[in-house]
């Protein structure tokens, strides 16, 4: 055996031995964390995806135990005993197991009993976007808010989510009720006017998706269902009036599969995108990565019966090679779908954006826009926009704190996923276009009638594993707007909002956020990455930053017309201690004269945690 091989084995065994010795000496929690978790959860850097120790301390012990047992950290904790996992969960959270459920369900501000009668009569924001083309454009009649009124917006109420850390679920507002999920696994139905609570429902895991609300038929005629997914890849339908579970299905049996993209409901069918965190688990040297393939699953909305399932990589993974430690690697894998599908009724297809490959060789459907037949799920066409992007192609980088560190930049792909949904838009000349932004920092326009042929591309940002263009763009039919993250390049380069011509792709304007005082360049409070999805109403674009600022920009020139700093404590209508933090992931929702903003995002290592939903209105009442 070579010295190099011995060193690799020593690097793997040393932490395990340290944990065992320290545990025996009476400091189990600290020892287990330092030996098994610190290399990722205490690692510096704006590109680090793992929540840091401070963020973990705000998690519930149940959340951490679940992650270690059946969730994203299952592979990393496979050789830990049940006792060690419980010790870690209670140490990291600072609370005993069993302390969460009571405060998450017993809200003092219960709404008076009110029947839910035809919620679709009024204005609404139903799903990831107000429309199934995912333009994230809310017209004036539904927005109830104009450019003139936006500077008058004031906070009306705040709702605190018990034990939550990342507000990565986007509100849906239908029938003047807000439906929203939390990273704790709880889903709430609130009054849009007051924030009082109609009901709560506990899913099996955190709920990251926006909800879709639809009418039921048959024996349930006159009732309405709320559809969503969780980060264990479960799909749910619950009664919109009561929160009663109607049906539940597992979209994918892979142990690290999850649903992050919002389900799309159309004409009695629910289309559910599936992603996973297997590429993160692949950093563990002993994990046989990778066997997950992204997919879309179509369900009968009434019953939950599966109609079809279409994998983004048609070929099943097969063993390809072994690492120097003897761990089997598999390919092809990856092409997860992180965002909501987009509907094209004219062509009877569904569009999705896919993520990177997990292992090499990268499948040609990774980092691509894919069109699927609505009825059968058959892949109609695929347009790859970045090639050879394999997350874990270099065995020398396996097991490092950051697999894409400076020590192995050429070993692995740059992770240029499509984290945002395709937008289907008619351009001013009458032609159809698919508009989409990529984590590479490039915005694209594709021709849906020519199998995704590239019409134009425009570089908005430098791009990185965390964006570039991350979670969602928007268009008002006149211009298309792309937010830029670029957090890794520091406060001077982070953030920015670009407005491009829809047909030409030419830049009309680009605005960076105003600078804020910085104590250090790596302080997340100073880094204004605009990673969150944006929203547009006539004349105004709403865009949040990872340091908690929500701003409204004039659509014609990018001037700031309103801003609010959400990174602070709030008095809540439900009496739960709450504070805002980073704005990331989902975007703001505008409906009926109200602006809904979620604040708090610790899903990334240097994120700012928070647990609040804010409602703003220009109404003086």
C-alpha positions as CSV (number, residue, x, y, z in Angstrom):
1,X,0.0,0.0,0.0
2,X,1.3,3.4,-0.9
3,X,2.0,6.3,1.5
4,X,-0.6,8.3,-0.3
5,X,-3.3,5.6,0.3
6,X,-2.3,5.2,3.9
7,X,-2.7,9.0,4.4
8,X,-6.1,8.9,2.9
9,X,-7.2,6.1,5.3
10,X,-5.7,7.9,8.2
11,X,-7.7,11.1,7.3
12,X,-10.9,9.1,7.4
13,X,-10.2,7.0,10.5
14,X,-8.7,9.8,12.7
15,X,-12.0,11.7,13.2
16,X,-13.8,8.5,14.1
17,X,-11.1,7.6,16.6
18,X,-11.2,11.1,18.1
19,X,-15.0,10.9,18.5
20,X,-14.8,7.5,20.2
21,X,-12.1,8.7,22.7
22,X,-13.8,12.0,23.4
23,X,-17.1,10.3,23.9
24,X,-15.6,8.0,26.5
25,X,-14.1,11.0,28.3
26,X,-17.6,12.5,29.0
27,X,-17.9,15.2,26.4
28,X,-20.1,13.4,23.8
29,X,-21.9,16.3,22.1
30,X,-18.9,18.5,21.5
31,X,-16.7,15.6,20.5
32,X,-19.1,14.2,18.0
33,X,-19.6,17.6,16.4
34,X,-15.9,18.4,16.2
35,X,-15.1,15.0,14.8
36,X,-18.0,14.4,12.5
37,X,-19.6,17.7,11.6
38,X,-17.2,20.6,12.0
39,X,-15.4,20.1,8.7
40,X,-18.5,21.2,6.9
41,X,-20.7,23.0,9.5
42,X,-17.8,25.1,10.9
43,X,-16.2,25.7,7.5
44,X,-15.9,29.3,6.4
45,X,-16.8,30.6,3.0
46,X,-19.8,32.1,1.2
47,X,-20.1,29.1,-1.0
48,X,-20.4,26.7,1.9
49,X,-23.9,25.1,1.8
50,X,-23.9,23.6,5.3
51,X,-25.6,25.6,8.0
52,X,-23.1,26.8,10.6
53,X,-23.2,26.0,14.4
54,X,-25.2,29.1,15.2
55,X,-27.8,28.2,12.6
56,X,-27.9,24.6,13.8
57,X,-28.5,25.9,17.4
58,X,-31.8,27.3,16.2
59,X,-33.0,24.1,14.7
60,X,-35.3,21.8,16.7
61,X,-33.7,18.6,18.0
62,X,-36.3,16.6,16.0
63,X,-35.2,18.3,12.8
64,X,-31.6,17.5,13.4
65,X,-32.3,13.9,14.4
66,X,-34.5,13.4,11.3
67,X,-31.7,14.7,9.1
68,X,-29.2,12.3,10.7
69,X,-31.6,9.3,10.6
70,X,-33.5,9.5,7.3
71,X,-32.6,12.9,5.8
72,X,-29.8,14.6,4.0
73,X,-27.2,13.7,6.6
74,X,-28.2,10.0,6.8
75,X,-25.1,8.8,4.9
76,X,-22.7,10.9,7.0
77,X,-24.2,9.5,10.2
78,X,-24.6,5.9,9.0
79,X,-22.1,4.5,11.5
80,X,-23.4,6.5,14.5
81,X,-25.5,4.7,17.0
82,X,-29.0,5.9,17.8
83,X,-27.8,7.3,21.1
84,X,-25.0,9.3,19.4
85,X,-27.5,10.8,17.0
86,X,-29.8,11.8,19.8
87,X,-26.9,13.3,21.7
88,X,-25.8,15.3,18.6
89,X,-29.4,16.5,18.0
90,X,-29.9,17.7,21.6
91,X,-26.4,19.2,21.8
92,X,-26.7,21.2,18.5
93,X,-30.2,22.5,19.2
94,X,-29.6,23.1,22.9
95,X,-33.1,21.6,23.6
96,X,-34.4,18.2,24.6
97,X,-36.3,16.1,22.1
98,X,-40.1,16.5,22.4
99,X,-40.0,20.3,23.1
100,X,-41.3,21.5,19.7
101,X,-44.8,20.3,18.8
102,X,-46.8,22.1,21.5
103,X,-45.6,25.6,20.6
104,X,-45.9,24.9,16.9
105,X,-49.6,23.9,17.1
106,X,-51.0,25.9,20.0
107,X,-51.5,29.4,18.5
108,X,-53.3,32.0,20.6
109,X,-54.6,33.9,17.6
110,X,-57.1,31.3,16.2
111,X,-59.4,32.6,13.5
112,X,-63.1,32.5,14.1
113,X,-64.8,29.6,12.3
114,X,-65.5,30.7,8.7
115,X,-66.6,28.6,5.8
116,X,-64.4,28.5,2.7
117,X,-66.8,29.3,-0.1
118,X,-65.5,29.4,-3.7
119,X,-62.1,31.0,-3.0
120,X,-61.4,31.5,-6.7
121,X,-63.9,34.4,-7.0
122,X,-61.5,37.0,-5.7
123,X,-57.9,37.9,-6.5
124,X,-55.2,35.3,-5.9
125,X,-51.6,34.2,-6.2
126,X,-51.9,30.4,-6.6
127,X,-48.6,28.5,-6.8
128,X,-45.1,29.5,-7.7
129,X,-46.4,32.2,-10.1
130,X,-49.8,33.8,-10.6
131,X,-49.8,32.1,-14.1
132,X,-48.8,28.6,-15.2
133,X,-46.2,30.1,-17.6
134,X,-44.2,31.1,-14.5
135,X,-43.6,34.7,-15.5
136,X,-44.0,35.8,-11.9
137,X,-46.1,38.8,-13.2
138,X,-49.1,40.0,-11.3
139,X,-51.4,42.3,-13.3
140,X,-52.8,45.5,-11.8
141,X,-56.3,44.1,-11.2
142,X,-55.0,41.2,-9.1
143,X,-52.1,43.1,-7.5
144,X,-54.3,45.9,-6.2
145,X,-51.1,47.9,-6.0
146,X,-49.6,50.5,-8.3
147,X,-46.2,52.2,-8.7
148,X,-47.7,55.4,-7.1
149,X,-48.8,53.4,-4.0
150,X,-45.6,51.3,-3.5
151,X,-43.7,54.1,-1.6
152,X,-46.6,54.1,0.9
153,X,-46.3,50.5,1.9
154,X,-46.2,49.9,5.6
155,X,-45.9,46.7,7.8
156,X,-49.4,45.6,8.9
157,X,-48.6,42.3,10.7
158,X,-45.9,39.8,11.3
159,X,-46.3,36.0,11.9
160,X,-43.7,34.0,13.6
161,X,-43.0,30.3,12.8
162,X,-42.1,28.4,15.9
163,X,-38.6,26.9,15.8
164,X,-38.2,27.7,12.1
165,X,-34.8,28.8,10.7
166,X,-35.2,29.2,7.0
167,X,-38.3,30.7,5.4
168,X,-38.0,28.8,2.2
169,X,-41.7,28.2,1.6
170,X,-43.5,30.8,-0.6
171,X,-47.0,32.0,0.4
172,X,-50.0,31.1,-1.7
173,X,-53.0,33.4,-1.3
174,X,-56.4,32.1,-2.4
175,X,-59.8,33.2,-1.0
176,X,-58.0,35.8,1.2
177,X,-56.3,32.9,3.0
178,X,-52.5,32.4,3.1
179,X,-51.2,28.9,2.8
180,X,-47.5,28.5,3.7
181,X,-45.1,25.8,4.8
182,X,-42.0,26.0,7.1
183,X,-38.7,24.2,7.4
184,X,-40.1,22.5,10.6
185,X,-42.6,20.6,8.5
186,X,-45.6,22.6,9.6
187,X,-48.0,24.0,7.1
188,X,-50.3,26.9,8.2
189,X,-53.5,28.5,6.9
190,X,-53.7,32.2,7.9
191,X,-56.0,35.1,7.3
192,X,-54.5,37.4,4.7
193,X,-56.0,40.4,6.6
194,X,-54.9,39.7,10.2
195,X,-52.5,36.7,10.2
196,X,-54.9,34.7,12.5
197,X,-54.6,30.9,12.2
198,X,-57.2,28.7,10.6
199,X,-55.3,25.5,11.0
200,X,-51.9,23.8,11.0
201,X,-50.8,20.5,9.5
202,X,-47.6,18.6,10.2
203,X,-45.9,17.0,7.3
204,X,-43.1,14.4,7.6
205,X,-40.4,16.9,6.8
206,X,-39.7,20.5,5.9
207,X,-42.0,22.1,3.3
208,X,-40.1,24.2,0.8
209,X,-42.6,24.4,-2.0
210,X,-45.3,27.0,-2.7
211,X,-48.8,25.5,-2.4
212,X,-51.3,25.0,-5.3
213,X,-55.0,25.2,-4.5
214,X,-57.6,23.4,-6.6
215,X,-61.3,22.5,-6.5
216,X,-62.3,18.9,-5.8
217,X,-65.0,17.0,-7.7
218,X,-67.1,13.9,-7.3
219,X,-67.9,13.0,-3.7
220,X,-65.8,15.9,-2.5
221,X,-67.5,18.5,-4.8
222,X,-67.6,21.9,-3.1
223,X,-64.4,21.3,-1.2
224,X,-60.9,22.5,-2.1
225,X,-57.5,21.0,-1.8
226,X,-54.0,22.4,-1.1
227,X,-51.1,20.5,-2.8
228,X,-47.4,20.6,-1.8
229,X,-44.3,18.5,-1.3
230,X,-41.7,18.1,1.5
231,X,-38.0,17.5,1.6
232,X,-38.5,13.7,2.0
233,X,-40.1,13.6,-1.5
234,X,-43.6,13.2,-0.1
235,X,-46.5,14.8,-2.0
236,X,-49.6,15.9,0.0
237,X,-53.2,17.0,-0.7
238,X,-54.9,18.5,2.4
239,X,-58.4,20.1,2.7
240,X,-58.1,23.8,2.2
241,X,-60.7,24.6,4.8
242,X,-59.7,22.2,7.6
243,X,-56.1,21.0,7.0
244,X,-57.4,17.4,6.9
245,X,-55.1,15.0,5.0
246,X,-56.8,13.8,1.8
247,X,-53.9,11.8,0.3
248,X,-50.2,11.4,0.4
249,X,-47.7,9.8,-2.0
250,X,-44.0,9.2,-2.2
251,X,-42.7,10.7,-5.4
252,X,-39.3,8.9,-5.3
253,X,-38.0,6.1,-3.0
254,X,-34.4,7.3,-3.1
255,X,-33.4,8.0,0.5
256,X,-32.1,11.5,-0.2
257,X,-34.8,12.6,-2.7
258,X,-36.7,15.8,-2.0
259,X,-39.2,18.1,-3.5
260,X,-38.0,21.7,-3.7
261,X,-39.8,22.9,-6.8
262,X,-43.4,23.8,-6.4
263,X,-46.0,21.4,-7.9
264,X,-48.0,22.7,-10.8
265,X,-51.7,22.0,-10.9
266,X,-53.6,22.1,-14.3
267,X,-56.9,20.6,-15.4
268,X,-57.0,17.9,-12.7
269,X,-53.4,16.8,-13.0
270,X,-50.6,17.7,-10.5
271,X,-47.1,17.8,-11.9
272,X,-44.4,17.3,-9.3
273,X,-40.7,17.9,-9.8
274,X,-38.2,15.9,-7.9
275,X,-34.6,16.8,-6.8
276,X,-32.2,15.4,-4.2
277,X,-29.1,16.2,-2.0
278,X,-27.2,13.1,-3.1
279,X,-24.4,15.2,-4.6
280,X,-23.8,16.6,-1.1
281,X,-23.8,13.1,0.4
282,X,-21.3,12.2,-2.3
283,X,-18.6,14.2,-0.5
284,X,-18.5,11.4,2.1
285,X,-15.7,9.1,0.9
286,X,-17.5,5.9,1.7
287,X,-20.8,6.8,0.0
288,X,-21.3,5.0,-3.3
289,X,-22.3,8.0,-5.3
290,X,-24.6,8.4,-7.3
291,X,-27.9,6.7,-8.2
292,X,-30.5,9.5,-8.1
293,X,-32.1,10.9,-11.3
294,X,-34.3,13.9,-11.4
295,X,-37.9,13.4,-12.5
296,X,-41.4,14.7,-12.9
297,X,-44.3,12.7,-11.5
298,X,-47.9,13.4,-12.7
299,X,-50.7,12.6,-10.3
300,X,-54.4,12.6,-10.6
301,X,-55.1,15.5,-8.3
302,X,-58.4,14.1,-7.0
303,X,-57.1,10.8,-5.8
304,X,-53.2,10.9,-5.8
305,X,-53.1,8.1,-8.4
306,X,-49.8,8.3,-10.4
307,X,-50.4,8.8,-14.1
308,X,-46.8,8.8,-15.3
309,X,-43.2,9.4,-14.1
310,X,-40.5,10.7,-16.4
311,X,-36.8,10.6,-15.5
312,X,-34.6,13.4,-16.8
313,X,-31.9,10.8,-17.5
314,X,-33.6,7.9,-19.3
315,X,-30.6,5.6,-18.7
316,X,-30.4,3.9,-15.3
317,X,-27.2,4.4,-13.3
318,X,-24.5,1.7,-13.6
319,X,-21.2,1.0,-11.8
320,X,-18.4,2.9,-13.6
321,X,-15.3,2.9,-11.4
322,X,-14.0,2.8,-7.9
323,X,-12.2,5.4,-5.8
324,X,-8.8,4.7,-4.3
325,X,-10.6,3.7,-1.1
326,X,-12.6,1.1,-3.0
327,X,-15.9,3.0,-3.0
328,X,-18.1,2.2,-6.0
329,X,-19.1,5.1,-8.2
330,X,-22.2,5.2,-10.4
331,X,-23.3,7.1,-13.5
332,X,-25.2,8.7,-15.1
333,X,-26.9,10.5,-12.2
334,X,-28.2,13.9,-11.3
335,X,-30.2,16.3,-13.5
336,X,-32.4,17.2,-10.5
337,X,-35.3,19.5,-11.0
338,X,-35.2,22.2,-8.3
339,X,-37.9,24.5,-9.6
340,X,-41.5,24.5,-10.6
341,X,-42.5,23.1,-14.1
342,X,-43.9,25.5,-16.7
343,X,-47.0,24.8,-18.8
344,X,-47.4,25.2,-22.5
345,X,-51.0,24.3,-23.4
346,X,-50.5,25.4,-27.0
347,X,-47.9,22.7,-27.6
348,X,-49.2,20.4,-24.9
349,X,-45.9,20.1,-23.2
350,X,-44.3,20.9,-19.8
351,X,-40.9,22.6,-19.5
352,X,-38.4,22.1,-16.7
353,X,-34.9,23.2,-16.0
354,X,-32.5,20.5,-14.8
355,X,-29.4,20.6,-12.5
356,X,-25.9,19.4,-13.0
357,X,-24.7,15.8,-13.2
358,X,-23.6,14.2,-9.9
359,X,-20.9,12.0,-11.4
360,X,-19.0,11.9,-14.6
361,X,-19.8,11.4,-17.5
362,X,-22.4,14.1,-17.4
363,X,-25.7,13.2,-19.0
364,X,-26.7,15.3,-22.0
365,X,-29.9,16.3,-20.2
366,X,-28.1,17.9,-17.3
367,X,-28.0,21.7,-17.1
368,X,-30.7,21.7,-19.7
369,X,-34.2,22.8,-20.5
370,X,-36.4,19.8,-21.2
371,X,-39.9,19.5,-22.8
372,X,-42.2,16.7,-21.7
373,X,-45.5,15.6,-23.2
374,X,-48.3,16.5,-20.9
375,X,-50.2,13.2,-21.3
376,X,-47.4,10.7,-21.3
377,X,-44.3,12.3,-19.8
378,X,-42.4,11.4,-23.0
379,X,-39.3,13.6,-23.5
380,X,-40.1,15.7,-26.6
381,X,-36.8,17.6,-26.7
382,X,-33.9,18.7,-24.5
383,X,-31.5,21.6,-24.9
384,X,-28.3,21.4,-22.8
385,X,-26.8,24.8,-22.1
386,X,-23.7,23.7,-20.2
387,X,-21.8,20.5,-20.9
388,X,-19.6,18.2,-18.7
389,X,-20.8,19.7,-15.4
390,X,-20.3,16.8,-13.0
391,X,-20.4,17.7,-9.3
392,X,-18.1,14.9,-8.1
393,X,-16.0,13.9,-11.1
394,X,-12.7,14.1,-9.2
395,X,-11.9,11.4,-6.6
396,X,-9.2,13.5,-5.0
397,X,-11.9,15.9,-3.9
398,X,-14.1,13.3,-2.2
399,X,-14.5,13.9,1.5
400,X,-13.2,17.4,1.6
401,X,-15.2,20.1,3.5
402,X,-15.9,21.8,0.2
403,X,-15.6,19.5,-2.8
404,X,-15.2,22.5,-5.1
405,X,-12.4,24.0,-3.0
406,X,-9.4,25.9,-4.4
407,X,-7.3,22.6,-4.1
408,X,-9.3,20.9,-6.8
409,X,-10.9,23.5,-9.1
410,X,-10.4,21.4,-12.2
411,X,-11.6,18.1,-10.7
412,X,-15.3,18.9,-10.5
413,X,-18.0,20.7,-12.5
414,X,-18.9,24.3,-11.6
415,X,-22.5,23.3,-10.5
416,X,-24.3,25.5,-13.0
417,X,-27.8,24.2,-12.3
418,X,-31.0,25.8,-13.5
419,X,-32.4,26.7,-10.1
420,X,-35.2,28.8,-11.6
421,X,-38.2,27.9,-13.6
422,X,-38.5,28.5,-17.4
423,X,-40.7,31.4,-18.3
424,X,-43.0,31.1,-21.3
425,X,-43.6,34.5,-22.8
426,X,-44.9,36.0,-26.1
427,X,-42.4,38.5,-27.3
428,X,-43.5,41.9,-28.7
429,X,-43.2,40.6,-32.3
430,X,-45.7,37.8,-31.5
431,X,-43.2,34.9,-31.2
432,X,-43.1,32.5,-28.3
433,X,-39.9,32.4,-26.2
434,X,-38.7,30.4,-23.2
435,X,-36.7,32.8,-20.9
436,X,-34.5,31.4,-18.1
437,X,-31.6,32.3,-16.0
438,X,-28.7,30.0,-15.0
439,X,-26.3,29.8,-12.0
440,X,-23.6,30.4,-14.6
441,X,-24.8,34.0,-14.6
442,X,-26.2,33.7,-18.1
443,X,-29.7,34.5,-19.2
444,X,-31.1,32.6,-22.1
445,X,-34.0,32.9,-24.6
446,X,-34.9,29.7,-26.4
447,X,-37.4,29.0,-29.2
448,X,-40.0,26.4,-28.0
449,X,-41.1,25.8,-31.6
450,X,-37.6,24.8,-32.7
451,X,-36.7,22.3,-29.9
452,X,-35.1,24.9,-27.7
453,X,-32.9,26.5,-30.3
454,X,-31.0,29.4,-28.7
455,X,-32.4,32.9,-29.7
456,X,-30.0,34.9,-27.5
457,X,-27.9,34.8,-24.4
458,X,-26.7,37.5,-22.1
459,X,-24.3,37.4,-19.2
460,X,-25.8,39.1,-16.1
461,X,-23.3,37.9,-13.5
462,X,-20.1,36.0,-13.1
463,X,-21.8,32.9,-11.9
464,X,-20.8,30.3,-9.3
465,X,-22.2,27.2,-7.4
466,X,-24.5,29.6,-5.6
467,X,-25.4,31.9,-8.6
468,X,-25.4,33.8,-10.9
469,X,-29.1,33.7,-11.4
470,X,-30.4,31.4,-8.7
471,X,-34.1,31.0,-7.8
472,X,-36.3,33.0,-10.1
473,X,-36.7,35.7,-12.7
474,X,-39.7,37.6,-14.0
475,X,-41.1,39.3,-17.0
476,X,-43.9,41.8,-17.7
477,X,-44.1,41.2,-21.4
478,X,-42.1,44.3,-22.2
479,X,-38.8,43.5,-20.5
480,X,-37.4,40.4,-18.7
481,X,-35.7,40.9,-15.3
482,X,-32.9,38.8,-13.9
483,X,-31.5,39.1,-10.3
484,X,-27.8,38.3,-9.8
485,X,-26.4,36.6,-6.7
486,X,-22.6,36.3,-7.0
487,X,-22.2,36.2,-3.3
488,X,-18.8,34.6,-3.4
489,X,-17.2,37.7,-5.0
490,X,-17.8,39.9,-2.0
491,X,-20.0,42.9,-1.3
492,X,-18.7,45.0,-4.2
493,X,-19.6,42.4,-6.8
494,X,-22.7,40.7,-5.2
495,X,-26.2,41.5,-6.2
496,X,-27.7,43.4,-9.1
497,X,-30.8,43.5,-11.1
498,X,-30.8,43.4,-14.9
499,X,-33.5,44.4,-17.4
500,X,-33.2,43.0,-20.9
501,X,-35.2,43.3,-24.1
502,X,-37.3,40.2,-24.5
503,X,-36.7,39.7,-28.2
504,X,-33.1,41.0,-28.4
505,X,-31.6,40.2,-25.1
506,X,-30.0,43.6,-25.1
507,X,-29.5,45.2,-21.7
508,X,-31.7,48.1,-21.0
509,X,-30.4,48.8,-17.4
510,X,-28.5,47.1,-14.6
511,X,-28.6,48.3,-11.0
512,X,-26.5,47.1,-8.1
513,X,-28.0,47.5,-4.5
514,X,-26.7,50.5,-2.6
515,X,-23.6,49.7,-0.5
516,X,-24.0,49.1,3.2
517,X,-21.3,49.6,5.9
518,X,-19.2,46.5,6.2
519,X,-17.1,45.4,9.1
520,X,-15.6,42.6,7.0
521,X,-15.9,41.4,3.5
522,X,-17.1,38.0,4.6
523,X,-19.8,39.3,6.9
524,X,-23.1,38.0,5.5
525,X,-24.9,41.2,6.7
526,X,-22.8,43.2,4.2
527,X,-23.3,40.9,1.3
528,X,-26.3,41.8,-0.8
529,X,-26.6,38.9,-3.1
530,X,-30.0,38.9,-5.0
531,X,-30.5,35.2,-5.1
532,X,-34.2,35.1,-4.2
533,X,-36.9,34.9,-6.8
534,X,-38.2,38.3,-7.9
535,X,-41.8,39.5,-8.6
536,X,-43.1,42.1,-11.1
537,X,-46.3,44.2,-11.2
538,X,-46.9,46.9,-13.8
539,X,-44.1,49.4,-13.3
540,X,-42.4,47.7,-10.3
541,X,-40.0,44.9,-9.6
542,X,-39.7,43.5,-6.0
543,X,-36.3,41.9,-5.2
544,X,-34.8,40.9,-1.8
545,X,-31.2,40.4,-0.7
546,X,-29.5,37.9,1.4
547,X,-28.9,40.5,4.1
548,X,-32.6,41.1,4.6
549,X,-33.4,44.1,2.4
550,X,-36.6,44.0,0.3
551,X,-36.6,46.7,-2.4
552,X,-39.0,47.9,-5.1
553,X,-37.4,49.1,-8.3
554,X,-39.0,51.2,-11.0
555,X,-39.4,48.9,-14.1
556,X,-38.4,51.6,-16.6
557,X,-35.0,52.6,-15.1
558,X,-34.2,50.5,-12.0
559,X,-34.5,53.4,-9.5
560,X,-35.4,52.3,-6.0
561,X,-38.9,53.5,-5.0
562,X,-39.2,51.7,-1.6
563,X,-37.2,49.5,0.7
564,X,-37.5,47.7,4.0
565,X,-34.9,46.1,6.2
566,X,-36.4,42.8,7.5
567,X,-33.3,41.6,9.4
568,X,-34.6,42.5,12.8
569,X,-36.9,41.3,15.6
570,X,-40.7,41.7,15.2
571,X,-43.7,41.6,17.5
572,X,-45.9,38.9,16.0
573,X,-49.7,38.5,15.9
574,X,-49.3,34.9,17.2
575,X,-47.0,35.7,20.1
576,X,-44.1,33.7,18.8
577,X,-40.6,35.3,19.1
578,X,-39.6,36.1,15.6
579,X,-36.9,37.9,13.6
580,X,-36.1,38.3,10.0
581,X,-32.8,37.5,8.3
582,X,-31.7,36.7,4.8
583,X,-34.2,36.9,1.9
584,X,-33.5,34.0,-0.3
585,X,-35.2,31.2,-2.2
586,X,-38.9,32.2,-2.7
587,X,-40.0,35.6,-3.9
588,X,-42.5,38.1,-2.6
589,X,-46.2,37.7,-3.3
590,X,-48.4,40.6,-4.3
591,X,-52.2,40.2,-4.3
592,X,-55.2,42.3,-3.4
593,X,-53.2,45.3,-2.3
594,X,-51.0,43.3,0.0
595,X,-47.3,42.4,-0.2
596,X,-46.2,39.2,1.5
597,X,-42.5,38.8,2.3
598,X,-40.8,35.9,4.1
599,X,-37.5,36.6,5.9
600,X,-34.9,34.3,7.2
601,X,-32.6,31.8,5.3
602,X,-30.0,29.7,7.0
603,X,-30.1,26.9,4.4
604,X,-26.6,28.0,3.3
605,X,-23.6,28.1,5.7
606,X,-23.3,31.9,6.0
607,X,-27.0,32.6,5.7
608,X,-28.9,34.8,8.1
609,X,-31.6,32.7,9.9
610,X,-35.1,34.0,10.5
611,X,-38.7,32.8,11.0
612,X,-41.1,35.5,10.0
613,X,-43.8,36.3,7.4
614,X,-44.5,40.0,6.9
615,X,-47.6,41.6,5.4
616,X,-47.4,45.1,4.0
617,X,-50.1,47.3,2.6
618,X,-50.5,50.9,1.4
619,X,-54.0,51.0,3.0
620,X,-54.2,53.4,5.9
621,X,-56.5,51.1,7.9
